[in-house]
Amino acid sequence: MRIDALALRNFRNYDALNVTFAPDCNVIVGENAQGKTNLLEAIVYLSSARSPRARAEKELISFGKSECSIKANAFARNRDFLLEIALAAGRRRKILINKVPAKKGSDLSDVLGAVYFCPEDLLLIRDGAAARRKFMDDALCQLRARYAQALSDYHRAYEHKTRILRDSEEYPSLLDTLPEFDLRMAQSGAVLIYYRARFCERLGEYARIAHRECSGGREELGVEYQTVSTISDPLAPIETIYDQLRAHQASHAAAERASRMCLSGPHKDDIAVRVNGLEARHFCSQGQVRTAALSLKLADREIHKTAIGEYPVMLLDDVLSELDPRRQEYVLNRIAGGQVFITCCEND
């Protein structure tokens, strides 16, 4: 799996860019604020129609411009692909795969996989639960189209329910519509939990190996998926998870109406990461936390390889400068076998 050529027009700070890449390792060197990260962001966007940085698509369009485009020649699953995305202010984005319109952004993930690693990811363990949920979502949206759709459905239902609860004091009749959104959240939420639990199970297997190697066999990494309390087994069938989510909603209904907040659902899920039995977020050193974060990212790459049969494109955005020489060497030795992009500010 690789990107052979990339063309950008009015994307971030690029008025126009046409560049070809090597099939193995590509090192992009330049000073800060020259657009190295923007180039990698374009590749990530081509893999999932999701940006790791932008909150809204309009942020991807160059200042003073009304539209932008991203095009790439890619090779995956033993065939060539032409990927095209056009964004325009106030209009729906257009996605073409080999000149055929894609029905949804997740169709890109059936062609191109990418694992993006930036300095902020080294804080993945120390950050709040939202960062680890995003880590799961970014990975699973590329791996499972059903997950991407369920995540979109869940967010829409959650936003509606949140507004209803917030405005219910002024407009009590809004509460009559809550059952419909509870139903939607349970349906899509059960899918999220089903896939997250299986992702975390595999994540723990691969990350444990990576962490043990990086720590010289001195440390053991543990990963545990955490979801709502009524889910007795997150690896259970979706139907069972759905029933248990409905029970959780029922037990929290009164509290939600009193607090006017949505308290039930997988929007509070987390991943507990432990090193030698201690919760890494609170009790581990900075070096241990960084090793754990590295292990999770490298495990994500291995999960992609297992799921799709070939390594995804690996994007290391100025991350090596944040690591000590031993961890740098470990990462560079572990990323052989696929196409890699490394950005840095120094030639060495």
Buried (B, 14 or more C-beta within 10 A) or exposed (E): BBBBEBBBBBBBBBEEBEEEBEEEBBEBEEEEEBBBBBBBBBBBBBBBBBBBBBEEBEEBBBEEEEBBBBBBBBBBEEEEBBBBBBBBEEEEEEBBBEEEEBEEBBBBBBBBBBBBBBEBBBEBBBBEBEBBBEBBBBBBBBBBBEBBBBBBBBBBBBEBBBEBBEEBEEEEEBEEEBEEBBBBBBBBBBBBBBBBBBBBBBBBEBBBBBBBBBBEEEBEBBBEBBBBEBBEEBBBEBEBBBBBBBBBBEBBBEEBBEEEEBBBBBBBBBBBBBBBEEBBBEEBEEEBBBBBBBBBBBBBBBBBBEBBEBBBBBBBBBBBEBBEEEBBEBBBEBBEEBBBBBBBEEEE
